[in-house]
Amino acid sequence: MLVIVVIGLFLLAVTLGLGYWSYLLGKRNQSNLVGTIIPVAYFVVRAILAWMTQTTTHGLVSSLVGSLLFSLIYYGLFVWGKHRAK
């Protein structure tokens, strides 16, 4: 049980850290190409993990939709940071 909690906290920290990093990249007024690196990389990694671990189509689709949602959130944070830099 403790291992699951530690892994969950680690994933939460990574997720929040990537979001904050996306925001900071936008705030530093980086190019849009730089702003797409984190969301695309996150989606690709999560898609590969979902494909390797899911045995049902429903589980794979829900994992991909969740990954896409987080990727859009990361890009939104980048755009928000870019907007705040102006």
Secondary structure as GFF3:
##gff-version 3
##sequence-region A 1 86
A	DSSP	alpha_helix	2	27	.	.	.	ID=ss1
A	DSSP	alpha_helix	32	53	.	.	.	ID=ss2
A	DSSP	alpha_helix	57	85	.	.	.	ID=ss3
###
